C-alpha cells in the first residue's frame, strides 16, 4: 500500500484541487444522466397522465431509475476509491 494520501499534493501537503475536479466529473456525469432519465417519465406524469393508473406506473418507474442510478453511482465511487487507495 502506498504511503501517499489521495487528493493531497506530496510536496506541500495541500489539497490537490485538480485531482478532486478530475475525479468529480464522472460522478457528476452519472448523476446528471440518471437524473435526466428519471425526469422524463415524471414530466410525462405531470403534464399528461395526472391522477390515472398510468401515472402510478410511471412514478414507480421513476423511483426505480433513481434507485438504480444511486446504486451505480455508489458502486463507481467505491470502486474508484479502492483504485486510488491501491495506486
Buried (B, 14 or more C-beta within 10 A) or exposed (E): EEEEEBBEBEEEEEEBEEBEEEBEEEEEEBBEEBEEBBEEBBEBBEEEBEEEEEBEEBBEBBEEBBEEBEEBBEEBBEEBEEEBEEE
